[in-house]
């Protein structure tokens, strides 16, 4: 079976997944599942985030919200490039909107997704050259023991993570949510040092495809 066929079949299986309702790890998902993921057998870049928010849940389009606007600005890409699955794959740690906690914030990504899907997803995308690792849950999976004690320290070591002799390369990022605006203001080094490096690596990989 061709790689493109395997990727398509895997994405179709994920889109039909109902484990978090029918066989959950803990409490079941409080609403109907709507997995949101974009796999690719050609993309060199993968965005590894946390989980869709309510707006993405309603539209089925990943990062179709203010967080996505900020992330596209960080990467230096427009919507057309961002949503071109031939160039960029999108694999959150949780594929469905997890619901809200008692304070109105999003719950953590569902554990069923990583346990069931993630290892085989990345085994089937060996062409990836760069993974943008967004937030603590994605960093725990993609960085493992390389992760620092805090998200701030992990992101501050972005260039160090890039230098690790591994494929694909990984760049850790904070979540682009509006809730992190205060963090961004307190950590001006992120905009001054990490973002130019991020844009350079993204643009280099995208230019290879043109």
C-alpha positions as CSV (number, residue, x, y, z in Angstrom):
1,X,0.0,0.0,0.0
2,X,1.3,3.4,-0.9
3,X,2.3,5.8,1.9
4,X,-0.4,8.3,0.9
5,X,-3.0,5.5,1.2
6,X,-1.8,4.5,4.6
7,X,-1.9,8.1,5.9
8,X,-5.4,8.6,4.5
9,X,-6.7,5.4,6.0
10,X,-5.2,6.3,9.4
11,X,-6.7,9.7,9.4
12,X,-10.1,8.3,8.5
13,X,-9.8,5.9,11.5
14,X,-8.9,8.8,13.8
15,X,-11.8,10.8,12.5
16,X,-14.2,7.9,13.3
17,X,-12.7,7.3,16.8
18,X,-15.1,7.2,19.7
19,X,-12.9,5.8,22.4
20,X,-13.3,8.7,24.8
21,X,-17.1,8.1,24.8
22,X,-17.3,4.3,24.4
23,X,-14.2,3.1,26.3
24,X,-12.8,6.1,28.1
25,X,-9.8,6.4,30.4
26,X,-11.6,8.1,33.2
27,X,-14.8,10.1,32.8
28,X,-16.2,10.0,29.2
29,X,-16.1,13.0,26.9
30,X,-19.1,15.2,27.9
31,X,-20.1,15.8,24.3
32,X,-20.1,14.1,20.8
33,X,-16.5,13.5,19.6
34,X,-15.2,15.5,16.6
35,X,-11.5,14.6,16.1
36,X,-9.5,17.3,14.4
37,X,-6.2,16.2,12.9
38,X,-4.3,16.7,9.6
39,X,-1.8,14.0,8.6
40,X,0.5,14.1,5.6
41,X,3.0,12.0,3.8
42,X,4.8,15.0,2.3
43,X,4.8,17.8,4.9
44,X,8.2,18.6,6.4
45,X,6.7,20.6,9.3
46,X,4.3,19.3,12.0
47,X,2.5,21.4,14.5
48,X,2.1,19.4,17.7
49,X,-0.4,21.2,20.0
50,X,-2.6,20.4,22.9
51,X,-6.3,19.9,21.9
52,X,-8.9,21.8,20.0
53,X,-10.9,24.6,21.7
54,X,-14.7,25.1,21.3
55,X,-14.4,27.2,18.1
56,X,-12.3,24.5,16.4
57,X,-14.7,21.9,17.7
58,X,-17.6,23.7,15.9
59,X,-15.8,24.3,12.6
60,X,-13.5,21.2,12.4
61,X,-10.7,23.4,11.3
62,X,-7.5,23.3,13.5
63,X,-6.3,26.6,14.9
64,X,-9.2,28.4,13.4
65,X,-9.3,31.0,16.2
66,X,-7.2,33.8,17.6
67,X,-4.6,31.3,18.9
68,X,-4.1,30.2,15.3
69,X,-3.7,33.8,14.1
70,X,-1.0,34.3,16.7
71,X,0.7,31.0,15.8
72,X,0.7,31.9,12.1
73,X,2.3,35.2,12.9
74,X,4.9,33.4,15.0
75,X,5.7,31.1,12.0
76,X,5.5,33.9,9.4
77,X,3.0,32.1,7.3
78,X,-0.4,32.9,5.8
79,X,-3.6,30.8,6.2
80,X,-3.2,29.3,2.8
81,X,0.2,27.9,3.6
82,X,-0.8,26.9,7.1
83,X,-3.7,24.8,5.9
84,X,-1.8,23.2,3.0
85,X,-1.5,19.7,4.3
86,X,1.1,18.9,1.7
87,X,3.4,21.3,3.6
88,X,2.2,21.3,7.2
89,X,0.8,18.5,9.3
90,X,-1.2,19.2,12.5
91,X,-1.3,16.6,15.3
92,X,-2.6,17.8,18.7
93,X,-2.1,15.6,21.8
94,X,-5.9,15.4,22.1
95,X,-8.0,15.3,18.9
96,X,-11.3,16.4,20.4
97,X,-12.3,19.4,22.4
98,X,-12.0,18.0,26.0
99,X,-14.6,20.3,27.6
100,X,-14.3,22.9,30.3
101,X,-13.1,22.6,33.9
102,X,-14.9,24.2,36.8
103,X,-13.1,27.5,36.3
104,X,-14.0,27.8,32.6
105,X,-10.7,26.7,31.2
106,X,-10.1,23.9,28.8
107,X,-9.6,20.5,30.4
108,X,-6.3,18.6,29.6
109,X,-6.1,16.7,26.3
110,X,-7.8,13.3,26.4
111,X,-5.4,10.5,27.3
112,X,-6.9,8.0,24.8
113,X,-5.5,9.9,21.8
114,X,-1.8,9.5,22.8
115,X,-2.3,6.0,24.1
116,X,-4.0,4.8,20.9
117,X,-2.7,6.9,18.0
118,X,0.4,9.0,18.4
119,X,3.2,6.4,18.1
120,X,1.7,5.0,14.9
121,X,1.1,8.5,13.5
122,X,4.7,9.6,13.7
123,X,5.9,6.2,12.5
124,X,3.9,6.8,9.3
125,X,5.3,10.3,8.8
126,X,9.1,9.7,8.7
127,X,9.6,12.6,6.2
128,X,9.0,15.2,9.0
129,X,12.0,17.5,9.6
130,X,10.6,19.9,12.2
131,X,8.0,19.5,15.0
132,X,6.7,22.6,16.7
133,X,6.0,21.4,20.2
134,X,3.3,23.6,21.7
135,X,2.5,23.5,25.4
136,X,3.4,21.2,28.3
137,X,1.4,18.2,27.2
138,X,3.0,18.0,23.7
139,X,6.4,18.7,25.3
140,X,6.1,15.8,27.7
141,X,5.4,13.4,24.7
142,X,7.8,14.8,22.1
143,X,10.7,15.9,24.3
144,X,10.6,13.3,27.0
145,X,13.6,13.5,29.3
146,X,15.0,16.5,27.3
147,X,12.2,18.6,28.7
148,X,13.2,21.1,31.5
149,X,11.4,21.4,34.8
150,X,9.1,24.2,33.6
151,X,7.6,25.2,30.3
152,X,9.4,28.6,30.5
153,X,12.8,26.8,30.9
154,X,12.0,24.4,28.1
155,X,11.0,27.2,25.7
156,X,14.1,29.2,26.7
157,X,16.2,26.2,25.7
158,X,14.7,26.2,22.2
159,X,18.0,26.4,20.3
160,X,19.5,23.7,22.6
161,X,16.6,21.4,21.7
162,X,17.2,22.2,18.0
163,X,20.8,21.1,18.3
164,X,20.0,17.7,19.6
165,X,21.1,15.1,17.0
166,X,17.6,13.8,16.2
167,X,15.2,13.7,13.3
168,X,12.8,15.4,13.2
169,X,14.2,18.5,14.9
170,X,12.0,20.0,17.6
171,X,11.3,23.6,18.7
172,X,9.3,24.0,22.0
173,X,6.8,26.8,22.2
174,X,4.3,28.2,24.6
175,X,0.6,27.9,23.7
176,X,-0.4,30.9,21.5
177,X,-3.6,31.3,23.5
178,X,-4.7,34.8,24.6
179,X,-4.4,33.4,28.2
180,X,-0.6,33.5,27.7
181,X,-0.4,37.1,26.8
182,X,0.9,37.9,30.3
183,X,3.6,35.2,29.9
184,X,4.7,36.7,26.6
185,X,5.0,40.2,28.2
186,X,7.0,38.9,31.1
187,X,9.3,36.9,28.8
188,X,10.3,39.4,26.1
189,X,13.3,37.1,25.2
190,X,10.8,34.8,23.4
191,X,9.9,37.4,20.8
192,X,13.4,38.8,20.6
193,X,15.3,35.5,20.3
194,X,13.0,32.4,19.7
195,X,10.6,33.8,17.2
196,X,13.2,35.0,14.6
197,X,14.9,31.5,14.9
198,X,11.5,29.8,14.5
199,X,10.6,31.9,11.4
200,X,14.0,31.2,9.9
201,X,13.6,27.4,10.2
202,X,10.0,27.4,9.0
203,X,10.8,29.5,6.0
204,X,13.8,27.4,5.1
205,X,11.8,24.2,5.0
206,X,8.9,25.8,3.1
207,X,11.3,27.2,0.6
208,X,12.7,23.7,-0.1
209,X,9.2,22.7,-1.3
210,X,8.8,25.6,-3.8
